[in-house]
Amino acid sequence: MARGNQREKAREANQKKMAAQKSGNSKSGTELQRDKELAAEKMREKQRLADERKKAEEAAKAKK
């Protein structure tokens, strides 16, 4: 039984360690800012394309 308890304690300790690593931010401030800017640029591009598609659909409806 002692071996099972030891294994369980080691598992709990490892889970705590892994949770701490997941919750921690592994990026520096400049890396995080760059990633945010890239994501924002992608979203702006997607929105621009959606707006263009919407305008094209409205123009096609207006012609009918």
Secondary structure, DSSP 8 states (H G I E B T S, - for coil): -HHHHHHHHHHHHHHHHHHHHHHS--S-HHHHHHHHHHHHHHHHHHHHHHHHHHHHHHHHHHH-
